Amino acid sequence: MEYFLNPGELIFSKEPMVIKTVLGSCVAVTIFDKVNRWGGMCHYLLPIAPANLKSTKYGDIAIKYLIKKFIDNGSDIKNLEATITGGAFIIFSAREIFFVGDRNVDVAENILRERKVYIKYRNTGGENGRKVVFSTEYNVINVEIIKEIRVEDLYRDGKVV
């Protein structure tokens, strides 16, 4: 099975699947349970949710919720390993979201460290977007650098091309 993960979404699967997404300043965190062989990914836009807002568009919510999905299904935290991808420096017009890519990466690092989830791989920062493909069956992540992100080049009928 193949699934395209949109911004603000997350997915957890006990069945083998391929999860794809495209990132600019957003970050994708994958988690894999190396004993149960379960996998999942979250794709978030901003680092910290405002008070009383519980949306997976924010890293602090998305990452914690993804970890919770594993724990609720019987994973032991010591068997989890993660990857962090994305967080490119993309210039926005609004000053308050400048450096959002760096802040998105920082929140992932901090939450995974606090929860004692081993970070196996990082591919973050820079000035280019990324196309990410994660195989939950083999715990393999493939990251392709995208020199220029144009929506019409990346999506066709809701899927990454």
MDAnalysis code that builds the backbone (N, CA, C; Angstrom):
import MDAnalysis as mda
import numpy as np

u = mda.Universe.empty(483, n_residues=161, atom_resindex=np.repeat(np.arange(161), 3), trajectory=True)
u.add_TopologyAttr("name", ["N", "CA", "C"] * 161)
u.add_TopologyAttr("resid", np.arange(1, 162))
u.add_TopologyAttr("resname", ["MET", "GLU", "TYR", "PHE", "LEU", "ASN", "PRO", "GLY", "GLU", "LEU", "ILE", "PHE", "SER", "LYS", "GLU", "PRO", "MET", "VAL", "ILE", "LYS", "THR", "VAL", "LEU", "GLY", "SER", "CYS", "VAL", "ALA", "VAL", "THR", "ILE", "PHE", "ASP", "LYS", "VAL", "ASN", "ARG", "TRP", "GLY", "GLY", "MET", "CYS", "HIS", "TYR", "LEU", "LEU", "PRO", "ILE", "ALA", "PRO", "ALA", "ASN", "LEU", "LYS", "SER", "THR", "LYS", "TYR", "GLY", "ASP", "ILE", "ALA", "ILE", "LYS", "TYR", "LEU", "ILE", "LYS", "LYS", "PHE", "ILE", "ASP", "ASN", "GLY", "SER", "ASP", "ILE", "LYS", "ASN", "LEU", "GLU", "ALA", "THR", "ILE", "THR", "GLY", "GLY", "ALA", "PHE", "ILE", "ILE", "PHE", "SER", "ALA", "ARG", "GLU", "ILE", "PHE", "PHE", "VAL", "GLY", "ASP", "ARG", "ASN", "VAL", "ASP", "VAL", "ALA", "GLU", "ASN", "ILE", "LEU", "ARG", "GLU", "ARG", "LYS", "VAL", "TYR", "ILE", "LYS", "TYR", "ARG", "ASN", "THR", "GLY", "GLY", "GLU", "ASN", "GLY", "ARG", "LYS", "VAL", "VAL", "PHE", "SER", "THR", "GLU", "TYR", "ASN", "VAL", "ILE", "ASN", "VAL", "GLU", "ILE", "ILE", "LYS", "GLU", "ILE", "ARG", "VAL", "GLU", "ASP", "LEU", "TYR", "ARG", "ASP", "GLY", "LYS", "VAL", "VAL"])
u.atoms.positions = np.array([
    [0.847, -1.174, 0.000],
    [0.000, 0.000, 0.000],
    [0.895, 1.242, 0.000],
    [0.423, 2.270, -0.659],
    [1.152, 3.540, -0.737],
    [0.231, 4.665, -0.275],
    [0.820, 5.625, 0.477],
    [0.024, 6.727, 1.002],
    [0.801, 8.026, 0.860],
    [0.135, 9.087, 0.357],
    [0.736, 10.410, 0.307],
    [0.278, 11.189, 1.533],
    [1.237, 11.645, 2.342],
    [0.951, 12.353, 3.587],
    [0.960, 13.857, 3.339],
    [-0.170, 14.477, 3.560],
    [-0.308, 15.924, 3.394],
    [0.174, 16.654, 4.654],
    [0.480, 17.946, 4.543],
    [0.843, 18.727, 5.722],
    [-0.268, 18.670, 6.773],
    [0.137, 18.509, 8.025],
    [-0.825, 18.443, 9.117],
    [-1.381, 17.056, 9.367],
    [-0.912, 16.060, 8.619],
    [-1.398, 14.699, 8.790],
    [-0.332, 13.835, 9.454],
    [-0.807, 12.710, 9.999],
    [0.110, 11.668, 10.433],
    [-0.529, 10.328, 10.160],
    [0.322, 9.307, 10.088],
    [-0.168, 7.958, 9.835],
    [0.671, 6.972, 10.627],
    [0.003, 5.961, 11.172],
    [0.634, 4.852, 11.881],
    [0.119, 3.584, 11.236],
    [1.009, 2.617, 10.974],
    [0.562, 1.385, 10.340],
    [1.295, 0.174, 10.889],
    [0.524, -0.859, 11.173],
    [1.102, -2.148, 11.544],
    [1.397, -2.973, 10.290],
    [0.802, -2.577, 9.189],
    [1.001, -3.276, 7.913],
    [2.089, -2.564, 7.103],
    [2.852, -3.313, 6.304],
    [3.869, -2.673, 5.463],
    [3.227, -1.674, 4.497],
    [3.858, -0.519, 4.377],
    [3.374, 0.482, 3.434],
    [4.504, 1.429, 3.068],
    [4.281, 2.189, 2.015],
    [5.202, 3.238, 1.595],
    [4.488, 4.562, 1.803],
    [5.139, 5.446, 2.557],
    [4.564, 6.761, 2.852],
    [5.415, 7.808, 2.142],
    [4.762, 8.694, 1.393],
    [5.457, 9.735, 0.649],
    [4.971, 11.104, 1.090],
    [5.870, 12.083, 1.017],
    [5.490, 13.468, 1.263],
    [6.507, 14.391, 0.623],
    [6.180, 15.675, 0.588],
    [7.063, 16.709, 0.047],
    [7.168, 17.806, 1.102],
    [8.407, 18.262, 1.344],
    [8.673, 19.218, 2.417],
    [9.413, 20.446, 1.910],
    [9.083, 21.581, 2.499],
    [9.868, 22.802, 2.345],
    [10.400, 23.121, 3.732],
    [9.793, 24.110, 4.397],
    [10.169, 24.411, 5.775],
    [9.492, 23.450, 6.756],
    [8.501, 22.698, 6.271],
    [7.851, 21.682, 7.097],
    [8.854, 20.593, 7.467],
    [8.491, 19.799, 8.462],
    [9.328, 18.677, 8.886],
    [8.475, 17.412, 8.900],
    [9.108, 16.315, 8.495],
    [8.506, 14.990, 8.634],
    [9.343, 14.211, 9.639],
    [8.663, 13.585, 10.583],
    [9.310, 12.684, 11.533],
    [8.756, 11.295, 11.267],
    [9.657, 10.340, 11.040],
    [9.229, 8.951, 10.931],
    [9.603, 8.250, 12.223],
    [8.793, 7.274, 12.576],
    [9.096, 6.425, 13.722],
    [8.904, 4.983, 13.282],
    [9.815, 4.140, 13.750],
    [9.772, 2.719, 13.421],
    [9.992, 1.922, 14.698],
    [9.149, 0.911, 14.902],
    [9.327, -0.023, 16.008],
    [10.094, -1.215, 15.463],
    [11.357, -1.349, 15.847],
    [12.218, -2.375, 15.257],
    [11.902, -3.789, 15.740],
    [11.115, -3.942, 16.801],
    [10.708, -5.274, 17.258],
    [9.399, -5.681, 16.582],
    [8.389, -4.830, 16.670],
    [7.078, -5.141, 16.085],
    [7.015, -4.874, 14.590],
    [7.979, -4.086, 14.072],
    [8.076, -3.741, 12.650],
    [6.858, -2.916, 12.196],
    [6.497, -1.927, 13.045],
    [5.443, -0.977, 12.717],
    [6.095, 0.338, 12.345],
    [5.418, 1.128, 11.523],
    [5.980, 2.414, 11.132],
    [4.936, 3.500, 11.076],
    [5.428, 4.738, 11.083],
    [4.531, 5.876, 10.975],
    [5.301, 7.140, 10.650],
    [4.548, 8.163, 10.254],
    [5.148, 9.449, 9.901],
    [4.172, 10.557, 10.241],
    [4.724, 11.695, 10.674],
    [3.924, 12.909, 10.791],
    [4.596, 13.996, 9.958],
    [3.792, 14.901, 9.426],
    [4.255, 16.015, 8.587],
    [3.604, 17.263, 9.153],
    [4.420, 18.137, 9.745],
    [3.851, 19.322, 10.380],
    [4.433, 20.601, 9.804],
    [3.654, 21.682, 9.945],
    [3.981, 22.964, 9.339],
    [4.693, 23.928, 10.275],
    [4.298, 23.928, 11.533],
    [4.805, 24.898, 12.512],
    [5.232, 24.190, 13.791],
    [6.147, 24.775, 14.553],
    [6.703, 24.059, 15.698],
    [5.782, 23.905, 16.907],
    [5.235, 24.986, 17.425],
    [4.511, 24.946, 18.699],
    [3.084, 25.452, 18.523],
    [2.128, 24.657, 19.008],
    [0.718, 25.045, 18.916],
    [0.395, 26.130, 19.935],
    [-0.449, 27.083, 19.551],
    [-0.938, 28.063, 20.533],
    [-1.704, 27.337, 21.641],
    [-1.796, 27.966, 22.795],
    [-2.491, 27.364, 23.941],
    [-3.894, 26.906, 23.545],
    [-4.269, 25.752, 24.028],
    [-5.602, 25.166, 23.838],
    [-5.913, 24.748, 22.406],
    [-4.917, 24.705, 21.518],
    [-5.146, 24.238, 20.149],
    [-4.440, 22.900, 19.982],
    [-5.188, 21.870, 19.680],
    [-4.643, 20.512, 19.552],
    [-4.699, 20.079, 18.094],
    [-3.802, 20.600, 17.273],
    [-3.786, 20.296, 15.847],
    [-2.455, 19.662, 15.458],
    [-2.524, 18.636, 14.620],
    [-1.301, 17.983, 14.152],
    [-0.584, 18.796, 13.076],
    [-1.015, 20.018, 12.858],
    [-0.258, 20.939, 12.007],
    [0.955, 21.471, 12.747],
    [1.007, 21.220, 14.056],
    [2.088, 21.700, 14.923],
    [2.935, 20.527, 15.400],
    [4.250, 20.706, 15.347],
    [5.176, 19.640, 15.697],
    [5.024, 19.116, 17.104],
    [4.826, 20.007, 18.074],
    [4.726, 19.546, 19.458],
    [3.524, 18.628, 19.655],
    [2.481, 18.811, 18.898],
    [1.297, 17.948, 18.986],
    [1.496, 16.689, 18.144],
    [1.919, 16.857, 16.893],
    [2.028, 15.739, 15.944],
    [3.004, 14.663, 16.414],
    [4.176, 15.075, 16.866],
    [5.190, 14.099, 17.267],
    [4.737, 13.332, 18.506],
    [4.214, 14.046, 19.490],
    [3.742, 13.382, 20.707],
    [2.596, 12.415, 20.394],
    [1.705, 12.824, 19.506],
    [0.579, 11.964, 19.151],
    [1.052, 10.721, 18.404],
    [2.038, 10.877, 17.511],
    [2.564, 9.724, 16.781],
    [3.227, 8.741, 17.750],
    [4.031, 9.232, 18.669],
    [4.651, 8.362, 19.674],
    [3.557, 7.650, 20.486],
    [2.513, 8.384, 20.856],
    [1.407, 7.806, 21.625],
    [0.728, 6.669, 20.866],
    [0.594, 6.798, 19.552],
    [-0.013, 5.725, 18.743],
    [0.797, 4.431, 18.891],
    [2.116, 4.549, 18.887],
    [2.965, 3.371, 19.049],
    [2.791, 2.771, 20.439],
    [2.880, 3.606, 21.466],
    [2.776, 3.139, 22.852],
    [1.403, 2.513, 23.104],
    [0.341, 3.169, 22.622],
    [-1.017, 2.642, 22.813],
    [-1.217, 1.287, 22.137],
    [-0.427, 1.006, 21.110],
    [-0.532, -0.270, 20.404],
    [0.451, -1.315, 20.931],
    [1.179, -0.989, 21.996],
    [2.028, -1.981, 22.634],
    [3.518, -1.846, 22.405],
    [3.959, -0.799, 21.727],
    [5.402, -0.592, 21.525],
    [6.074, -0.219, 22.835],
    [7.309, -0.645, 22.969],
    [8.171, -0.226, 24.079],
    [9.021, 0.927, 23.548],
    [9.074, 2.032, 24.262],
    [9.778, 3.230, 23.802],
    [11.231, 2.924, 23.424],
    [11.848, 1.957, 24.087],
    [13.252, 1.648, 23.799],
    [13.439, 0.963, 22.440],
    [12.348, 0.497, 21.837],
    [12.418, -0.147, 20.525],
    [12.122, 0.802, 19.370],
    [11.866, 2.073, 19.692],
    [11.520, 3.036, 18.657],
    [12.753, 3.775, 18.172],
    [12.778, 4.011, 16.861],
    [13.814, 4.869, 16.290],
    [13.159, 5.821, 15.305],
    [13.760, 7.001, 15.194],
    [13.137, 8.072, 14.424],
    [14.088, 8.644, 13.379],
    [13.490, 9.326, 12.409],
    [14.232, 10.162, 11.477],
    [13.584, 11.543, 11.476],
    [14.389, 12.549, 11.177],
    [13.894, 13.923, 11.053],
    [14.332, 14.433, 9.691],
    [13.369, 14.903, 8.910],
    [13.659, 15.381, 7.556],
    [12.936, 16.694, 7.306],
    [13.601, 17.603, 6.589],
    [12.971, 18.858, 6.183],
    [13.550, 20.048, 6.910],
    [12.729, 21.055, 7.089],
    [13.157, 22.259, 7.799],
    [14.034, 23.172, 6.966],
    [13.768, 23.231, 5.666],
    [14.557, 24.098, 4.790],
    [14.315, 25.570, 5.127],
    [15.292, 26.391, 4.797],
    [15.158, 27.833, 4.968],
    [14.480, 28.379, 3.717],
    [13.208, 28.664, 3.849],
    [12.436, 29.210, 2.741],
    [11.915, 30.557, 3.204],
    [12.192, 31.596, 2.440],
    [11.847, 32.952, 2.862],
    [10.352, 33.186, 2.717],
    [9.756, 33.674, 3.801],
    [8.352, 34.032, 3.829],
    [8.244, 35.545, 3.992],
    [7.104, 36.088, 3.655],
    [6.922, 37.524, 3.793],
    [6.633, 37.937, 5.230],
    [6.062, 37.047, 6.018],
    [5.720, 37.398, 7.399],
    [6.933, 37.203, 8.307],
    [7.366, 38.249, 8.934],
    [8.564, 38.211, 9.777],
    [8.468, 37.176, 10.898],
    [7.294, 36.982, 11.481],
    [7.173, 36.092, 12.632],
    [7.370, 34.618, 12.271],
    [7.321, 34.258, 11.001],
    [7.563, 32.860, 10.663],
    [8.904, 32.659, 9.960],
    [9.759, 33.682, 10.006],
    [11.121, 33.533, 9.512],
    [11.819, 32.436, 10.304],
    [12.640, 31.684, 9.680],
    [13.390, 30.597, 10.307],
    [12.489, 29.506, 10.875],
    [11.301, 29.372, 10.345],
    [10.374, 28.355, 10.837],
    [10.959, 26.961, 10.628],
    [11.727, 26.760, 9.562],
    [12.344, 25.453, 9.320],
    [13.256, 25.043, 10.459],
    [14.106, 25.964, 10.908],
    [15.005, 25.679, 12.033],
    [14.217, 25.364, 13.304],
    [13.175, 26.131, 13.543],
    [12.361, 25.921, 14.741],
    [11.612, 24.589, 14.665],
    [11.180, 24.215, 13.457],
    [10.515, 22.923, 13.273],
    [11.459, 21.765, 13.594],
    [12.703, 21.877, 13.160],
    [13.696, 20.833, 13.447],
    [13.986, 20.784, 14.942],
    [14.148, 21.948, 15.563],
    [14.440, 22.001, 17.003],
    [13.367, 21.308, 17.828],
    [12.100, 21.526, 17.489],
    [11.026, 20.903, 18.276],
    [11.079, 19.382, 18.132],
    [11.397, 18.888, 16.955],
    [11.516, 17.435, 16.764],
    [12.659, 16.880, 17.610],
    [13.811, 17.522, 17.524],
    [14.974, 17.079, 18.313],
    [14.636, 17.044, 19.803],
    [14.031, 18.104, 20.302],
    [13.735, 18.213, 21.733],
    [12.729, 17.174, 22.208],
    [11.646, 16.995, 21.469],
    [10.618, 16.041, 21.892],
    [11.148, 14.613, 21.832],
    [11.843, 14.261, 20.768],
    [12.372, 12.903, 20.654],
    [13.405, 12.624, 21.746],
    [14.231, 13.611, 22.050],
    [15.221, 13.458, 23.125],
    [14.515, 13.308, 24.485],
    [13.515, 14.161, 24.753],
    [12.765, 14.079, 26.015],
    [12.088, 12.724, 26.185],
    [11.547, 12.196, 25.100],
    [10.829, 10.915, 25.149],
    [11.769, 9.714, 25.027],
    [13.065, 9.988, 24.851],
    [14.097, 8.953, 24.743],
    [13.908, 8.059, 23.520],
    [13.498, 8.686, 22.405],
    [13.399, 7.977, 21.129],
    [14.703, 8.225, 20.368],
    [15.374, 7.143, 20.009],
    [16.648, 7.214, 19.292],
    [16.444, 7.848, 17.914],
    [17.273, 8.838, 17.576],
    [17.212, 9.468, 16.251],
    [18.268, 8.805, 15.378],
    [17.796, 8.046, 14.410],
    [18.659, 7.241, 13.536],
    [19.251, 8.062, 12.392],
    [18.499, 9.060, 11.914],
    [18.888, 9.763, 10.694],
    [18.300, 11.163, 10.691],
    [19.098, 12.120, 10.196],
    [18.634, 13.501, 10.023],
    [19.014, 13.952, 8.614],
    [18.101, 14.652, 7.972],
    [18.381, 15.303, 6.702],
    [17.592, 16.612, 6.765],
    [18.235, 17.645, 7.303],
    [17.510, 18.878, 7.627],
    [18.255, 20.117, 7.154],
    [17.504, 21.231, 7.134],
    [18.088, 22.535, 6.826],
    [18.314, 22.748, 5.342],
    [19.222, 23.659, 5.048],
    [19.505, 23.989, 3.658],
    [18.450, 24.904, 3.076],
    [18.552, 25.103, 1.784],
    [17.642, 26.017, 1.097],
    [16.729, 25.323, 0.104],
    [16.742, 23.993, 0.092],
    [15.946, 23.254, -0.882],
    [14.918, 22.369, -0.200],
    [13.834, 22.152, -0.916],
    [12.807, 21.249, -0.434],
    [13.262, 19.801, -0.589],
    [12.436, 18.893, -0.143],
    [12.751, 17.475, -0.200],
    [11.511, 16.658, -0.546],
    [11.731, 15.612, -1.289],
    [10.719, 14.596, -1.543],
    [11.141, 13.397, -0.691],
    [10.235, 12.901, 0.159],
    [10.561, 11.852, 1.115],
    [9.713, 10.617, 0.820],
    [10.369, 9.452, 0.829],
    [9.689, 8.173, 0.665],
    [10.159, 7.267, 1.800],
    [9.211, 6.778, 2.602],
    [9.524, 5.938, 3.761],
    [8.847, 4.591, 3.612],
    [9.634, 3.520, 3.629],
    [9.106, 2.158, 3.598],
    [9.031, 1.636, 5.025],
    [7.818, 1.394, 5.505],
    [7.665, 0.881, 6.860],
    [8.045, -0.601, 6.935],
    [8.034, -1.277, 5.819],
    [8.394, -2.699, 5.816],
    [9.881, -2.895, 6.088],
    [10.696, -2.050, 5.482],
    [12.150, -2.211, 5.583],
    [12.823, -1.130, 6.429],
    [12.057, -0.193, 6.965],
    [12.585, 0.933, 7.728],
    [13.648, 1.666, 6.913],
    [13.289, 1.979, 5.683],
    [14.192, 2.689, 4.778],
    [13.554, 4.010, 4.392],
    [14.339, 5.078, 4.477],
    [13.869, 6.393, 4.057],
    [14.746, 6.866, 2.904],
    [14.103, 7.352, 1.864],
    [14.805, 7.898, 0.702],
    [14.441, 9.376, 0.611],
    [15.460, 10.236, 0.559],
    [15.239, 11.675, 0.505],
    [15.874, 12.210, -0.771],
    [15.051, 12.898, -1.557],
    [15.523, 13.519, -2.794],
    [15.424, 15.032, -2.635],
    [16.526, 15.730, -2.891],
    [16.540, 17.193, -2.806],
    [15.815, 17.762, -4.023],
    [14.973, 18.749, -3.770],
    [14.239, 19.429, -4.834],
    [14.789, 20.841, -4.921],
    [15.396, 21.179, -6.047],
    [16.051, 22.480, -6.195],
    [15.064, 23.641, -6.196],
    [13.931, 23.437, -6.817],
    [12.932, 24.499, -6.882],
    [11.566, 23.870, -6.690],
    [10.872, 24.290, -5.676],
    [9.562, 23.709, -5.391],
    [8.493, 24.491, -6.134],
    [7.825, 23.780, -7.015],
    [6.646, 24.329, -7.687],
    [5.546, 23.303, -7.506],
    [4.454, 23.714, -6.915],
    [3.379, 22.785, -6.590],
    [2.940, 21.982, -7.802],
    [2.821, 22.630, -8.931],
    [2.342, 21.921, -10.123],
    [3.311, 20.834, -10.587],
    [4.584, 20.921, -10.173],
    [5.557, 19.887, -10.532],
    [5.537, 18.702, -9.574],
    [4.966, 18.875, -8.391],
    [5.050, 17.862, -7.369],
    [3.792, 17.020, -7.213],
    [2.644, 17.623, -7.426],
    [1.386, 16.926, -7.156],
    [0.573, 16.753, -8.428],
    [-0.009, 15.607, -8.544],
    [-0.970, 15.357, -9.609],
    [-2.039, 14.465, -9.016],
    [-3.252, 14.926, -8.989],
    [-4.368, 14.184, -8.404],
    [-4.093, 13.792, -6.959],
    [-3.505, 14.734, -6.186],
    [-3.260, 14.489, -4.772],
    [-2.093, 13.582, -4.457],
    [-1.279, 13.249, -5.480],
    [-0.154, 12.359, -5.265],
    [1.144, 13.025, -5.704],
    [2.251, 12.604, -5.085],
    [3.561, 13.084, -5.495],
    [3.916, 12.431, -6.818],
    [4.393, 13.244, -7.761],
    [4.788, 12.692, -9.063],
    [6.274, 12.422, -9.088],
])
